[in-house]
Amino acid sequence: MITRKRLAAGVCALLAALTAGLAFPAGAVADEEPDGKPAPKVELVLDVSGSMRTRDIDGGSRMAAAKQAFNEVLDATPKEVQLGIRTLGANYPGDDRLTGCKDTELLYPVGPLDRTEAKTAVATLVPTGWTPIGPALQKAAADLKGGDGTRRIVLISDGEDTCQPLDPCEVAREIAAQGIGLTIDTLGLVPDAKTRDQLSCIADATGGTYTSVRHKKELTDRVGQLVDRAADPVVTPVATQGATECSKAPELTSGLYTDRQEFGQQRWYRVQVEPGQELRASVSVADDRAVRPDYGVLLRAVTVHGREIVRGEAAGTGRTDMISTGLRYPRPESDDDNASPETVCLQVTNSFTAAPGVKTTPGLPLELTVDVVDGPDRASDVAAFGLGRGWWLLGVLVVVGFLAGLVCGWLSRWRIAVWRTN
């Protein structure tokens, strides 16, 4: 009797353990891939405003093209991607602006994808109301908060925001300023100039892309590319805050960093370089708002005593929305086995000036890449004005040019002498 009771208890305990093992791990790792890495997250934000009824995409309506694209993309979404769908302008058909500008809904929550359920939700959409892009982006950013994986918003719209003064460009800049590594890509369906400018501004503010779409296949292919891109391994920038002087600057190691820099401001960072190592640094500053032409960025490597080691600089004239420069500093080997690391101060300075009426806060997006690697065999070669071992080629060219000049001069004088004689 006792044996039977023990056997029954053991079976019950085993069943309980199996049940717990099946029930809880799924919730515990819902935001992780099978290999333990954070799962990439994508939220598709679809404009379902009344203008989506327009029939100008391959003979059908814009809404029909969007639904077809969604169905094909949902079928091809990688299994490791957690996907959600949010709508704007899908529910309120009236004329009250205050109500219409709140019309954004999470149609399918971000999480493991049930393709049938997601397709069914999309099939019910009917073009209805306003175009509250700004509020929809705010909600979408909140949907994707938390976790360390790739996060991407794909916004599909056929018109500019109708809920000013909440400027969607400012909303995108605020999202970027949060330093959560969220990218917004935008697609314009048969866009006019104002729509194109606004969607481009939204994408630029977060380092995303803008695409103009006029055909079904273009829409399907582009949305599919953006969803697939979320599954690609990426380096997530680390938010940091530079100081106003080197002694107070944060110490950085190899990696990718983001910061915000005020107009005309200096930012300082520190890096430790061992003997025989080479410091490679690059910086990009984006003008995510209207700025005056003629600007530049300067990156300097300086000792703690203020002596400049090397610099990189670049200038722009308003034709690009980002300016970048870089530098390399190889530290020579040391005969002293106990030589201490050298503190190198990196100074970033920009000469951007804001256009009249443009907000100067938050600062301009700054991206800094730092890489400390083993140095070359002869560090002095690399540091020699960036020419490296190309010095010998430069010398040959100088000698050849000099000799060619002498020969040409002699021939010219000979021809003149012959002409005078004749």
VODREN-255880 format. One record per residue (C-alpha): residue in three letters; y, x negated, z negated. Coordinates in steps of 0.1 Angstrom, whole numbers, plus 2048, in hexadecimal, padded with zeros to 3 digits. Layout:
% residues N
+------+-------+------+-----+
| code | north | east |  up |
+------+-------+------+-----+
|  ALA |     Y |    X |   Z |
...
+------+-------+------+-----+
//
This chain:
% residues 422
+------+-------+------+-----+
| code | north | east |  up |
+------+-------+------+-----+
|  MET |   800 |  800 | 800 |
|  ILE |   818 |  7E4 | 7F6 |
|  THR |   810 |  7D2 | 817 |
|  ARG |   818 |  7F1 | 82B |
|  LYS |   839 |  7F6 | 819 |
|  ARG |   843 |  7D1 | 81F |
|  LEU |   839 |  7D4 | 844 |
|  ALA |   84E |  7F4 | 848 |
|  ALA |   86C |  7E4 | 836 |
|  GLY |   869 |  7C6 | 84D |
|  VAL |   868 |  7DB | 86C |
|  CYS |   887 |  7EF | 860 |
|  ALA |   89A |  7CF | 859 |
|  LEU |   891 |  7C1 | 87B |
|  LEU |   89D |  7E1 | 88C |
|  ALA |   8BD |  7E0 | 878 |
|  ALA |   8C4 |  7BC | 881 |
|  LEU |   8BE |  7C3 | 8A6 |
|  THR |   8D4 |  7E1 | 8A5 |
|  ALA |   8F0 |  7CD | 894 |
|  GLY |   8EC |  7B1 | 8AD |
|  LEU |   8EF |  7C9 | 8CA |
|  ALA |   90C |  7DD | 8BB |
|  PHE |   924 |  7C3 | 8AE |
|  PRO |   924 |  7A5 | 8C5 |
|  ALA |   931 |  7B9 | 8E2 |
|  GLY |   950 |  7C2 | 8CE |
|  ALA |   954 |  7A0 | 8C0 |
|  VAL |   955 |  78F | 8E2 |
|  ALA |   965 |  7AA | 8F6 |
|  ASP |   982 |  793 | 8FE |
|  GLU |   96C |  775 | 906 |
|  GLU |   957 |  76A | 923 |
|  PRO |   932 |  762 | 91E |
|  ASP |   93B |  73D | 91B |
|  GLY |   953 |  744 | 8FE |
|  LYS |   973 |  740 | 913 |
|  PRO |   98E |  75A | 910 |
|  ALA |   98A |  775 | 92B |
|  PRO |   9A5 |  777 | 945 |
|  LYS |   9B9 |  798 | 945 |
|  VAL |   9CA |  7AA | 962 |
|  GLU |   9DE |  7CA | 961 |
|  LEU |   9E5 |  7DB | 982 |
|  VAL |   A06 |  7EE | 980 |
|  LEU |   A09 |  809 | 99C |
|  ASP |   A28 |  81B | 9A6 |
|  VAL |   A1F |  840 | 9AA |
|  SER |   A42 |  84D | 9B0 |
|  GLY |   A4A |  868 | 9C9 |
|  SER |   A53 |  84F | 9E4 |
|  MET |   A2E |  844 | 9E6 |
|  ARG |   A28 |  863 | 9FB |
|  THR |   A39 |  852 | A18 |
|  ARG |   A22 |  84E | A36 |
|  ASP |   A2A |  82C | A45 |
|  ILE |   A0C |  815 | A3D |
|  ASP |   9F3 |  816 | A5A |
|  GLY |   9F9 |  83B | A60 |
|  GLY |   9F2 |  845 | A3C |
|  SER |   A06 |  849 | A1C |
|  ARG |   A0F |  82C | A05 |
|  MET |   9FB |  83C | 9EA |
|  ALA |   9DB |  83E | A00 |
|  ALA |   9DF |  819 | A08 |
|  ALA |   9E2 |  811 | 9E3 |
|  LYS |   9C3 |  825 | 9DA |
|  GLN |   9AE |  815 | 9F5 |
|  ALA |   9B9 |  7F3 | 9EA |
|  PHE |   9B1 |  7FA | 9C5 |
|  ASN |   98E |  807 | 9CE |
|  GLU |   986 |  7E8 | 9E2 |
|  VAL |   995 |  7D1 | 9C7 |
|  LEU |   982 |  7E2 | 9AB |
|  ASP |   961 |  7DC | 9BE |
|  ALA |   969 |  7B7 | 9C2 |
|  THR |   978 |  7B0 | 99F |
|  PRO |   966 |  792 | 98F |
|  LYS |   951 |  79E | 971 |
|  GLU |   962 |  786 | 95A |
|  VAL |   985 |  796 | 960 |
|  GLN |   990 |  7B1 | 949 |
|  LEU |   9A5 |  7C9 | 95D |
|  GLY |   9BC |  7E6 | 955 |
|  ILE |   9D2 |  7FE | 969 |
|  ARG |   9F4 |  80C | 960 |
|  THR |   A09 |  825 | 974 |
|  LEU |   A2E |  82C | 976 |
|  GLY |   A3C |  84D | 982 |
|  ALA |   A1B |  85F | 983 |
|  ASN |   A21 |  87C | 96C |
|  TYR |   A44 |  88A | 96A |
|  PRO |   A51 |  89C | 98A |
|  GLY |   A72 |  8A8 | 97B |
|  ASP |   A97 |  89C | 97D |
|  ASP |   A9D |  892 | 959 |
|  ARG |   AA3 |  86D | 95B |
|  LEU |   A9C |  866 | 937 |
|  THR |   A79 |  875 | 939 |
|  GLY |   A72 |  866 | 95B |
|  CYS |   A79 |  843 | 94F |
|  LYS |   A5E |  847 | 934 |
|  ASP |   A44 |  850 | 94E |
|  THR |   A2C |  833 | 94B |
|  GLU |   A07 |  837 | 941 |
|  LEU |   9E9 |  820 | 93B |
|  LEU |   9D1 |  830 | 954 |
|  TYR |   9B4 |  818 | 94C |
|  PRO |   9B5 |  801 | 92D |
|  VAL |   9B2 |  7DC | 931 |
|  GLY |   98E |  7D2 | 92A |
|  PRO |   96C |  7CE | 93A |
|  LEU |   96D |  7E1 | 95B |
|  ASP |   95A |  801 | 961 |
|  ARG |   95F |  804 | 987 |
|  THR |   955 |  829 | 98A |
|  GLU |   96C |  833 | 96E |
|  ALA |   989 |  81F | 97B |
|  LYS |   985 |  82C | 99F |
|  THR |   984 |  850 | 991 |
|  ALA |   9A4 |  84B | 97E |
|  VAL |   9B6 |  83D | 99D |
|  ALA |   9A9 |  859 | 9B3 |
|  THR |   9BC |  873 | 99E |
|  LEU |   9DF |  863 | 9A4 |
|  VAL |   9F9 |  877 | 9B7 |
|  PRO |   A1C |  86A | 9C0 |
|  THR |   A33 |  87C | 9A7 |
|  GLY |   A52 |  86F | 997 |
|  TRP |   A6A |  852 | 98F |
|  THR |   A67 |  82C | 991 |
|  PRO |   A69 |  81E | 96D |
|  ILE |   A5F |  7FA | 975 |
|  GLY |   A70 |  7EB | 957 |
|  PRO |   A5F |  802 | 93D |
|  ALA |   A3E |  7FE | 94F |
|  LEU |   A40 |  7D7 | 94D |
|  GLN |   A49 |  7D9 | 928 |
|  LYS |   A2A |  7EF | 921 |
|  ALA |   A14 |  7D9 | 938 |
|  ALA |   A1E |  7BA | 925 |
|  ALA |   A15 |  7CB | 904 |
|  ASP |   9F3 |  7D5 | 913 |
|  LEU |   9EB |  7B1 | 91A |
|  LYS |   9F6 |  7A2 | 8F9 |
|  GLY |   9DE |  78E | 8E4 |
|  GLY |   9C4 |  775 | 8EE |
|  ASP |   9C7 |  753 | 900 |
|  GLY |   9B9 |  75B | 922 |
|  THR |   9CB |  75E | 943 |
|  ARG |   9E2 |  77D | 944 |
|  ARG |   9F0 |  78B | 964 |
|  ILE |   A03 |  7AB | 96E |
|  VAL |   A01 |  7B6 | 992 |
|  LEU |   A1D |  7CE | 99A |
|  ILE |   A1B |  7E4 | 9B9 |
|  SER |   A3A |  7F8 | 9C2 |
|  ASP |   A4C |  806 | 9E0 |
|  GLY |   A6F |  809 | 9D1 |
|  GLU |   A88 |  7FA | 9B9 |
|  ASP |   A8A |  805 | 994 |
|  THR |   A9B |  826 | 98E |
|  CYS |   AA0 |  822 | 969 |
|  GLN |   ABE |  80B | 966 |
|  PRO |   ACE |  7FD | 951 |
|  LEU |   AAC |  7F0 | 946 |
|  ASP |   AAA |  7D5 | 960 |
|  PRO |   A86 |  7CC | 969 |
|  CYS |   A91 |  7A8 | 971 |
|  GLU |   A9E |  7A5 | 94D |
|  VAL |   A7E |  7B4 | 940 |
|  ALA |   A6A |  799 | 953 |
|  ARG |   A80 |  77E | 945 |
|  GLU |   A7B |  78A | 922 |
|  ILE |   A55 |  78A | 928 |
|  ALA |   A57 |  766 | 934 |
|  ALA |   A6D |  75C | 916 |
|  GLN |   A51 |  768 | 8FE |
|  GLY |   A3C |  74A | 909 |
|  ILE |   A1C |  75E | 90C |
|  GLY |   A13 |  750 | 92E |
|  LEU |   A13 |  772 | 940 |
|  THR |   A19 |  771 | 966 |
|  ILE |   A26 |  78F | 97A |
|  ASP |   A1E |  791 | 99F |
|  THR |   A2F |  7AB | 9B3 |
|  LEU |   A27 |  7BD | 9D4 |
|  GLY |   A40 |  7D2 | 9E8 |
|  LEU |   A33 |  7EE | 9FE |
|  VAL |   A49 |  7EF | A1D |
|  PRO |   A66 |  7E3 | A08 |
|  ASP |   A8B |  7E5 | A10 |
|  ALA |   AA3 |  7C8 | A07 |
|  LYS |   AAB |  7D5 | 9E4 |
|  THR |   A87 |  7DA | 9DB |
|  ARG |   A7D |  7B8 | 9E8 |
|  ASP |   A99 |  7A7 | 9D4 |
|  GLN |   A8F |  7B9 | 9B4 |
|  LEU |   A6A |  7B2 | 9B7 |
|  SER |   A70 |  78E | 9C0 |
|  CYS |   A86 |  78A | 9A1 |
|  ILE |   A6B |  799 | 98B |
|  ALA |   A50 |  781 | 999 |
|  ASP |   A67 |  762 | 997 |
|  ALA |   A6F |  768 | 973 |
|  THR |   A4B |  763 | 968 |
|  GLY |   A40 |  74A | 983 |
|  GLY |   A2E |  765 | 997 |
|  THR |   A2E |  76D | 9BC |
|  TYR |   A3D |  788 | 9D1 |
|  THR |   A2C |  796 | 9F0 |
|  SER |   A39 |  7AF | A0A |
|  VAL |   A1E |  7C7 | A16 |
|  ARG |   A1E |  7DD | A35 |
|  HIS |   9F9 |  7E2 | A3B |
|  LYS |   9DA |  7ED | A27 |
|  LYS |   9C7 |  7CD | A2D |
|  GLU |   9E4 |  7B8 | A21 |
|  LEU |   9E6 |  7CC | A01 |
|  THR |   9C1 |  7CB | 9FA |
|  ASP |   9BE |  7A5 | A01 |
|  ARG |   9DD |  79C | 9EC |
|  VAL |   9D3 |  7B1 | 9CE |
|  GLY |   9B0 |  7A3 | 9D0 |
|  GLN |   9BD |  77F | 9D1 |
|  LEU |   9D3 |  784 | 9B3 |
|  VAL |   9B6 |  794 | 99E |
|  ASP |   99F |  777 | 9A8 |
|  ARG |   9BA |  75E | 99F |
|  ALA |   9BA |  76A | 97B |
|  ALA |   995 |  75F | 979 |
|  ASP |   99E |  73C | 985 |
|  PRO |   9A0 |  721 | 969 |
|  VAL |   9C5 |  71A | 962 |
|  VAL |   9D8 |  705 | 949 |
|  THR |   9EB |  71B | 931 |
|  PRO |   A0D |  70C | 92A |
|  VAL |   A15 |  705 | 905 |
|  ALA |   A36 |  712 | 8F9 |
|  THR |   A4B |  6F7 | 8E9 |
|  GLN |   A6F |  6F3 | 8DF |
|  GLY |   A82 |  6D3 | 8E7 |
|  ALA |   A9C |  6C4 | 8D0 |
|  THR |   AC0 |  6B9 | 8D4 |
|  GLU |   AB8 |  695 | 8CD |
|  CYS |   A99 |  67F | 8CF |
|  SER |   A94 |  679 | 8AA |
|  LYS |   A8F |  69F | 8A5 |
|  ALA |   A7B |  6A5 | 8C5 |
|  PRO |   A57 |  6B3 | 8C4 |
|  GLU |   A3B |  69A | 8CC |
|  LEU |   A27 |  6A4 | 8EB |
|  THR |   A05 |  699 | 8F7 |
|  SER |   9F7 |  69D | 91A |
|  GLY |   9FB |  6C1 | 925 |
|  LEU |   A11 |  6DC | 934 |
|  TYR |   A2F |  6E9 | 920 |
|  THR |   A49 |  704 | 924 |
|  ASP |   A6B |  707 | 914 |
|  ARG |   A8D |  717 | 919 |
|  GLN |   AAC |  703 | 921 |
|  GLU |   AD0 |  70F | 91F |
|  PHE |   AE7 |  708 | 93C |
|  GLY |   AF2 |  6E3 | 93C |
|  GLN |   ADE |  6DC | 91C |
|  GLN |   AC9 |  6BD | 913 |
|  ARG |   AA6 |  6C1 | 906 |
|  TRP |   A92 |  6A4 | 8F6 |
|  TYR |   A6D |  69F | 8F2 |
|  ARG |   A58 |  681 | 8E6 |
|  VAL |   A38 |  671 | 8F3 |
|  GLN |   A23 |  654 | 8E4 |
|  VAL |   A18 |  63A | 8FE |
|  GLU |   9FE |  620 | 8F5 |
|  PRO |   9FF |  5FD | 905 |
|  GLY |   9EE |  5FF | 928 |
|  GLN |   9F4 |  624 | 92B |
|  GLU |   A0B |  635 | 945 |
|  LEU |   A21 |  653 | 93D |
|  ARG |   A25 |  66C | 959 |
|  ALA |   A3D |  689 | 954 |
|  SER |   A4C |  6A4 | 96A |
|  VAL |   A64 |  6C0 | 963 |
|  SER |   A6D |  6E0 | 975 |
|  VAL |   A8B |  6F6 | 96D |
|  ALA |   A8D |  719 | 97D |
|  ASP |   AAD |  72C | 984 |
|  ASP |   A9F |  74E | 97B |
|  ARG |   AC2 |  75E | 97F |
|  ALA |   AE1 |  75A | 995 |
|  VAL |   AEF |  737 | 992 |
|  ARG |   B0A |  724 | 9A4 |
|  PRO |   AFF |  70C | 9BF |
|  ASP |   AFE |  6E6 | 9BB |
|  TYR |   AE9 |  6DF | 99C |
|  GLY |   AD0 |  6C5 | 991 |
|  VAL |   AB7 |  6BA | 977 |
|  LEU |   AB2 |  698 | 967 |
|  LEU |   A93 |  68B | 955 |
|  ARG |   A97 |  66A | 942 |
|  ALA |   A7E |  655 | 92F |
|  VAL |   A91 |  643 | 913 |
|  THR |   A88 |  62D | 8F6 |
|  VAL |   A8F |  638 | 8D3 |
|  HIS |   AAD |  620 | 8D3 |
|  GLY |   ABC |  632 | 8F1 |
|  ARG |   AB3 |  619 | 90D |
|  GLU |   AAA |  62A | 92D |
|  ILE |   A88 |  620 | 93B |
|  VAL |   A85 |  635 | 95B |
|  ARG |   A94 |  656 | 968 |
|  GLY |   A8D |  671 | 982 |
|  GLU |   AA7 |  688 | 98F |
|  ALA |   AAB |  6A4 | 9A9 |
|  ALA |   AC7 |  6B9 | 9B7 |
|  GLY |   AC9 |  6DC | 9C7 |
|  THR |   AE2 |  6F0 | 9DA |
|  GLY |   AD6 |  714 | 9D2 |
|  ARG |   ABC |  716 | 9ED |
|  THR |   A9E |  715 | 9D4 |
|  ASP |   A97 |  727 | 9B4 |
|  MET |   A88 |  708 | 9A3 |
|  ILE |   A90 |  6E3 | 9A1 |
|  SER |   A77 |  6C8 | 996 |
|  THR |   A76 |  6A3 | 990 |
|  GLY |   A5F |  68A | 980 |
|  LEU |   A5A |  666 | 974 |
|  ARG |   A40 |  64C | 96C |
|  TYR |   A41 |  632 | 951 |
|  PRO |   A24 |  618 | 94F |
|  ARG |   A24 |  605 | 92E |
|  PRO |   A16 |  5E1 | 933 |
|  GLU |   9F7 |  5D5 | 920 |
|  SER |   9FD |  5C3 | 900 |
|  ASP |   9EC |  5A3 | 8F3 |
|  ASP |   9EF |  5B1 | 8D0 |
|  ASP |   9D0 |  5C7 | 8C8 |
|  ASN |   9E4 |  5D8 | 8AD |
|  ALA |   A01 |  5E1 | 8C2 |
|  SER |   A0F |  603 | 8B8 |
|  PRO |   A17 |  620 | 8CF |
|  GLU |   A39 |  622 | 8DF |
|  THR |   A4E |  641 | 8DA |
|  VAL |   A5C |  64C | 8FB |
|  CYS |   A78 |  666 | 8FA |
|  LEU |   A79 |  67E | 917 |
|  GLN |   A9B |  68D | 91E |
|  VAL |   AA0 |  6AC | 935 |
|  THR |   AC3 |  6B5 | 940 |
|  ASN |   ACD |  6D0 | 959 |
|  SER |   AEF |  6D6 | 96A |
|  PHE |   AEA |  6FB | 971 |
|  THR |   B08 |  712 | 96D |
|  ALA |   B06 |  738 | 96B |
|  ALA |   B16 |  74E | 985 |
|  PRO |   B32 |  765 | 978 |
|  GLY |   B25 |  782 | 962 |
|  VAL |   B02 |  773 | 95F |
|  LYS |   AF2 |  771 | 93D |
|  THR |   AEC |  74D | 931 |
|  THR |   AD1 |  757 | 917 |
|  PRO |   AB4 |  753 | 916 |
|  GLY |   AB5 |  730 | 924 |
|  LEU |   AA6 |  726 | 946 |
|  PRO |   A80 |  722 | 947 |
|  LEU |   A76 |  6FE | 945 |
|  GLU |   A53 |  6F1 | 94C |
|  LEU |   A4A |  6CE | 941 |
|  THR |   A2A |  6BB | 94A |
|  VAL |   A1F |  69D | 936 |
|  ASP |   A02 |  686 | 93F |
|  VAL |   9F9 |  666 | 92D |
|  VAL |   9DF |  653 | 941 |
|  ASP |   9D1 |  62F | 943 |
|  GLY |   9EB |  61A | 955 |
|  PRO |   9E7 |  606 | 975 |
|  ASP |   9DB |  5E2 | 975 |
|  ARG |   9FE |  5D5 | 97A |
|  ALA |   A17 |  5ED | 96A |
|  SER |   A35 |  5DA | 977 |
|  ASP |   A2B |  5E2 | 99B |
|  VAL |   A2D |  607 | 994 |
|  ALA |   A4E |  605 | 981 |
|  ALA |   A5F |  5F0 | 99D |
|  PHE |   A76 |  60C | 9AA |
|  GLY |   A57 |  621 | 9B2 |
|  LEU |   A4C |  60A | 9CE |
|  GLY |   A2D |  5FC | 9BD |
|  ARG |   A1A |  5E4 | 9D2 |
|  GLY |   A2F |  5EF | 9F0 |
|  TRP |   A47 |  5D3 | 9EA |
|  TRP |   A35 |  5BC | A02 |
|  LEU |   A38 |  5D6 | A1D |
|  LEU |   A5D |  5DA | A16 |
|  GLY |   A62 |  5B4 | A19 |
|  VAL |   A50 |  5B3 | A3A |
|  LEU |   A65 |  5CF | A48 |
|  VAL |   A85 |  5BD | A3D |
|  VAL |   A7A |  59D | A4E |
|  VAL |   A70 |  5AE | A6E |
|  GLY |   A91 |  5C1 | A6F |
|  PHE |   AA5 |  5A2 | A69 |
|  LEU |   A92 |  58F | A85 |
|  ALA |   A95 |  5AD | A9D |
|  GLY |   ABB |  5AE | A96 |
|  LEU |   ABE |  589 | A9F |
|  VAL |   AAB |  58D | ABF |
|  CYS |   ABF |  5AC | ACA |
|  GLY |   AE0 |  59A | AC2 |
|  TRP |   AD5 |  57B | AD6 |
|  LEU |   ACB |  590 | AF4 |
|  SER |   AEC |  5A4 | AF3 |
|  ARG |   B00 |  583 | AF3 |
|  TRP |   AEC |  575 | B0F |
|  ARG |   AF1 |  594 | B24 |
|  ILE |   B17 |  593 | B1E |
|  ALA |   B18 |  56E | B27 |
|  VAL |   B05 |  575 | B48 |
|  TRP |   B1D |  592 | B50 |
|  ARG |   B3C |  57C | B4B |
|  THR |   B2D |  561 | B61 |
|  ASN |   B26 |  579 | B7D |
+------+-------+------+-----+
//
